[in-house]
Amino acid sequence: MSEKARCTAKVQIFNLKFNNNAFETFYVKKLMYSKQIIAIIILMTLSFTSANAGKSEKITLGAGCFWCVEAVFQRVNGVTKVESGYSGGAIADPTYREVTSGLTGHAEVIQLTFDPEKVSLAKILEIFWKTHDPTTLNRQGADVGTQYRSAIFYHNENQRIFAEQLKAQLNQAQIWDKPIVTEITAFKAFYKAEDYHQNYYNENSNQSYCQFVIVPKLKKFEQLFQDFKAK
């Protein structure tokens, strides 16, 4: 089976396994968070200034299927580039088929480039944590496996400190019912995914997976981050 066929099969399996009610169970979370999270974000922003202020900055994030994460961050004002790919594994240049086997150790990720003068690292991480479930280990909804783990691959020491302290503060504030399990790991390598994975939602928005999984995430993003939506 070709890798593209495997993607199609994933969508078809999703169709067979889930109806709207089941989807609600897996994907509809609380849309509005405690005021504590706002205070935490403000305090963290005041505590740290980006080491690359005035320059473009990169960060690599895993939050389940990269089709979903890519679609969200493509709509964030100040994000200038989003690529889907693989990080955190043991071999170089893995294929989608190898990653989905769960044997390579890679996570599906996006690598994004952003302008810190338009969108802060704090806001990037807030959007990241609020548009997926960071409390489920190695899964997002129906997507199960280590390749779907919640992960931050930091590119500099400032990102590491910021992410670790923000994660600790959010856990302490008990924003979610369960602890955040997001992995925070030093970035080593990013392997760009195959071309048919890039810009996936924009080119396949009528697919059932896009409609049932990605569209609700985009609606949630638009509701929570209207001021940061790209024009």
Buried (B, 14 or more C-beta within 10 A) or exposed (E): EEBEEEBEEBBEEBEEEBEEEEBEEBBEBEEEBEEBBEEBBEBBBEEBEBBBEEEEBBBBBBBBBBBBBBBBBBBBBBBEEBBBBBBBBEBEEBBBEBBBEBBBBBBBBBBBBBBBEBBBBBBBBBBBBBBBBBBBEBBBBBBEBBBBBBBBBBBBEBBBBBBBBBBEBBBEBEBBEEEBBBBBBEBEBBBEBBEEBBBBBEEBEEBEBBEBBBBBBBEBBEEBBEEBEEE
